[in-house]
Amino acid sequence: MARRPANGELQPAHRPAKIPAPVTSIRMTLRCAALVLVAAACGQPPGPTPSPTPVTVRSFEPDAELLAAAEAEGGALTTIALPRDWCNYGAIIDTFEDRTGLTVNELAPNSGPGDEIEAIRASEGNPGPQAPDVVDVSLPFGPFAAAQGLLAPYKVRAWDAIPGNLKDADGAWYGGYFGVTSFEVNTAFVDSPPADWPDLLDGAYHGQIALPGDPRTSNQAMLAVYAAALANGGSLDDARPGLELFRDLGDRGNLQATIATATSSASGETPITIRWTYYTLPSRDATAAADGPEIDVVVPPSGRLAQLSVQAISAFAPHPSAARLWMEFLYSDEGQLLWLEGYCHPIRFEGLVADERVPAELLSRLPDVTGALFPSLDQLEAARDVIGGQWDAIVGVDIRQ
């Protein structure tokens, strides 16, 4: 599976603009009618076990006026940095074309978020075939681009379903999907997978725990340490306890100095890897499909930190109506569930589950992410300063390929 830089390493060219600091949590509520439950569990008299309530996914129906405007623009949409095997974007793009009749021009699928922003900047006054209409970037880049006047505000119909601190008040950018810190465990090498952060200190995991990079330079690794802080007496405003937990892991010999990858996890070189769920869940399925060892994905109940990706429209989009139609599709029931099928939890996830719009089979493949926290930009920046600045003094482990 391709790794999308926009959701791994954050590399803004400048200090990002600020967004409000409140933190939200995603709570998963499963109603009994959505799953296979014994009738008595719902307060009914004893009787045969009912079948799951069928879930009908609503197909996206484009707004006729918006579609006509998009067709008048040339009947096309230009995306950038969307690998087809990332977040189920291949199916998302194909379905959008089927539902609208528009053609999607896919630019530079393996580009990073900085490239996306620079592509917008370069398209000012030059709305040619290489000018993106829309972008999908990690959180800091949305506020940064908005502050530079590079984004066109637009509020989708599902605007009210997006938490207030995960979107720009004027509609310049808005949260699309997220991943949560998880343990990727190769059960061929680990007899009893760790259930929570404190378990990682057990001597049974000697030499088995690895990060996806060095926290001084890797955003994903830094955020793993940040998540550990939440489970070790810290908070979104206090990342230091995460360093202390990793110091203890190093002192006990549990922490490897090797950069973990999906390949090293599947081979057993790094039996316990700490990565985002939108990496670990596809890795689990891919390993199983290749008849590899069983991979367990554990979302620890303490220290659940979320990584958010946001959507936005270029201020210089050559196809602005098509761009709005794309956003409407992504935030529709069908678009949100297509993201979820790619293991990227959509921003409307809580509401979709509560309204019984997520198929039970799909829910059964997902870990519990209840209570995942979304730090603000200021909190992320402060945590990065603490972890990057104090890693040497407190942990003192150089993590290398």
N, C-alpha and C positions, 0 to 999 in steps of 0.2 A: 504493500500500500504506500502511495506517495505521502510524504510528510509535508504538510503545507506550512511554509515558514511563517505565515501570518498568525499561526496559532502555536508556534513554538518559540522562536527567538524574537524578542522585541528590540527593534533598532531604530527608534525615531531619530531624525536628524537634529531635532531640537527638543527642549523641554516641552512636554505636551501641555495643552491647556487643561485647566482644572474642571472637574465636574463635581456635583454635590457629593458629600461624603456618606450619606445614609447607606446602610447595608441591608440587603434583602435576602431572604432565604427562599428556596424552592421546596415546597412541602408536597410530597406525593400522597394523594388520598385515593385509595382503591375501593370502589363500591362493590359490594358482594355480587351484584348482578352482572358485573363485568367479567368475573372469573368463574371457574368451576367450583362451586361451593355446595355443601350439603344443605338441603332446604331448611333443616332445623336451625342452621347457623343464622338464618335470616328471620328466625322467629316463627317458622312454619311448622305444622305438625310433621312427624316423621313420614318419610315417603321416598320415592326414587330420587336419585341425584339428577338435578336438571342440567341441561346442556348450557354452555356459555351463551350469554345474550349476544347475538350477532352484532358486529359493528360495521356499519356501512360508511365507508370513507366518502365524503362529499367531493366529487370532482369539481375542480376549479372552473367557474364560468366567468370568462372575462367580461368586464363592463363594455357594452357595445360602443358607447361613445369614445371611451379610451382606446379600444381596439381600432376603431376607425381612424383615430388620430395617429396611432402607431403605424397603420398601413399607409397613411398619407406621407409619413416620414420616410418610407422606403421598405416597410415591413421587416425590419431587422433590429437586433439588439446586439451590442458588443459587450462581452464580459472580459475579465482579465483575472489571472491567477486563480483559476478554479480547476484543479485536476479532476478528471472525471471519476477517479477512484477515491477522492476525498469527500467525506460527508455525503456520499451518494449523489454527487453533482452530475454524474453522467445521466442517471435516471431523471434528476431534476430538470436538466436542460432539455432532454428528449421529451419529457412530459409537457414542459412549457411550450415547446414547439408544436406538439400535438394539440394542445388546448387552444392555442392562439393562431396557429398558422404562420407565425413569425419565424424568421431564420436567426439563429444565434451564432454570432461570430466569436469564437473562443480565442482570445489573445493570450500568449505567454502563460500557459497554465501553471508552470512551476516557478513563477515570479514570487517575490516577497512583498510585504506590505509597503516597504519604502518604494519599491518599483511601481506599485499601484498609484501611490500619491504623486510620484514624479511623472507618471504617464498622464494623469489629470492635468498637472501643471503645464506639461508640454503641449497639451491639446488646446490651450486657450488661444483662440483666434485661428485654430487649425483643426477643425472638426472632421478630419479625414478618417479613412478606414481603420487606422491604428489608435483612434481615440476611444477610450472606454466610456461606456454609459454608466456603469455601476461598479462598485467595489465591495469586497468582503475583507475586512481587516480586523486585527486584534484591537482591543479597546483603546489604547493610547492614541492610535492613529486617527480615529474618528474625531475626537475633540481637537487634535492638532490640525487636521485638514480643514475642519470647520472654522477654526480661528484664522486660517489663512485664506478664507473665502473660496475654498475649492469645492464645496459641496452645495447642492441645491436642496433646500428644505422640502420635505414631502411627508405627510402623515397618512399612513395606510389606514384602511378601514378598521383594522384590528388594533389601532393605536392604544386604546384604553386597556388592552390586555398586556401591554408591555410595562413592567414596573417603572415607576417614575425616575428612579435613580439609575436606570439602565438605558436611558435615551436622552437625547438633546431636547430641551423644552420646545424648541422651534421646529423640530423634525429634521435637523441636518443629518443626524445619524441615530440608529436605534439598535438595541441588542437583537441578535438573530438566533444564536445558539451558543451552547457552552459545553465544556468538559469539566470533569471533577477529578481531583487527585486520587489515584488508585494504586493498589499493589498488583502487579502482574506476576503470578506465581506459577512456576513450572513444577507440577506435582510429581513428575518423575524424579525430581531431585529434592523436593520438600515434602516430607511426610504429612506435616500438619501446618497448613498455611496460617500466617499471622492474621488475627482478626482485627487488630487495632494497632495504633502507633506504639504503645508501650511494649507490645509483644515482640517488636523488632529487636529488643535488647536481650532476648532469650539466647542462651548459648547454643541452642540448636541451630541458629541461623549464622553461625560463625563463617565468615567469608562469603556470604550468599547475597548480601543486599547491595544494590547498585543504583546509581542515579543516571539520568540521561544526559549528563554533562557536568561541567564544573560550575557550582553555584556563583562563582565570581564572574562568569561570562555567559552562562546558559540561563535563559529566563525560566525554562521549564524546571531545571534543577533548583534554581533559586526559590521558585514558588513551592517546590516540594519541602524545602526547609521552612518556608513560611507556614505551610500547612501543618508541619510538625510542631511549630510553636503553639498553634491553637490547641493541640492535644497535650501540651507539656506546660500548662500554666500561663501561656502567653495569650495574645489577642491580636486582632487586626491592627492594633496600634503598638504592639510589642512583639517583634520578631525574634528577639534574642533567645528565648527559650528553645527555639528550633535549632539554633546553633549548639546549644548545650546538649540537646538530645543527640545530634549528629556527632558531637564530641564523644559522648558515651558510646555510640555505635563504633566509632573509630578505636577508642580505647579497648573495647572488648573484642576487636578484630572482626566484627560483623560487617563493617562497611568496606566494600571493594574500592580500589582506586581506578577502576575501569569504567569507561563510558558505556552505558547499557543501550542496546538497540533491540528491535523486535527479533533480529536474527540471534543475538546473544541470549535472549530470553528463551527462544525455542530450542536452542542447542544445549541449554543448561549452563552456559558459561556465566550468566548472571541469573541465577534461579529466582531471585526476588527483585523485580525492577519497579521503580516508582515513576509512573507516567500518567498522563491524562487519560480518562476513559475513552475519548474518541481516538486514541491510539491503541489502548490495551484491548478493547472489545473487538475491533476488527482483527487485531493480531491473534486473539483467541480463536476466532472463527477460521482465519486463514491457516493457522497451525493445525486445527482439527481437519480441515479440508485436505491438507497435505498428509494426513495420517500421522501427524506428529504427536508429541506428548500432550496430555491434557493441561490446559492453561486455566487457572482460576483467576478471576478478576475480583478483587476485594476492595470495596470502598469503605475505608475505616469509619466507624461511627463518630469518632472525634477527629477534629482537624479536617473538615470537609471544605476545601477551598475550590472555587470555580474560576475557570478561565473563560472570558466572554469574547465572542467575535461579534462585530457590528456590521450593519449594512448601510450603504449610502449611495446617493446619486451624484454623479459629477456635475459641477456647476456649468460645465461646457459640453454636456452630453449631446452628441449629434442626433440622438433618438430619445428625447426626454419623455415622450408619451410611452414608448416601449419600456423605458426604464421604470416608470411608475407601474406599468402593467406587471413587470417582473417582480417588483416589491409586493404588489397585491397577491401575486401567486405564491411567493415565499411565505407570506404570513397567513395564507388561507389554510384550512384544515389539511388539504392535500399536500401543499408545500411543506407545512410543518411536519407532517408524518413522513414525508420523503426524507427530510433531514434526520428524523429519529431512526429511520431504517438504516441510515448510515452511521448510527451511534453518536450523532451530534444532537444533544438534547435541545429541542427548540424552545424559544423563549415563552411560548404559550403552553408548554408541557403540562404545568399544573392544571390549567383550565381544561385542556383536552382530556386529561385523565378523569378529572372530576365530572366532566360531562359525558364520560363513557364513550369517547370517540377514538380511543387507542385500542387496536385489536389485542385481545388477551395473549395471543401467541407472541406478539411483539413485546408486550410488557414482560413476559416470562424470560426474555433474553436480556433484560436490563437489570442492573444493580439498583439498590435503593440509594437515592441521592438526596434524601430528605435532609433539609437543614444546610445545604451547600451555601457558603457565604461568598459574596461578591465584594471584594475590597474596592475602595475608591481609588482614583489615580493618585491622590496624595498619599494614601496608605501604601499603595504599591511602591511608590517612589521612595518612601521612608524605609520600607522593608528592604528594598534593593540596596539602599545605602548601608543599612545595618549588616545585612548578610554578606554583601560583597566586601564591605570594609573590615569586617571582623572575622571572616572565615579563617584567615591565616592564623590569627592570634588564638582563636578558640578551638577550631577543629584541626587546622594544619594538615589537611590531606589534599594532595594534588591529584585531581581526577583527570585521567588522560585516556585517549583512544588506545 
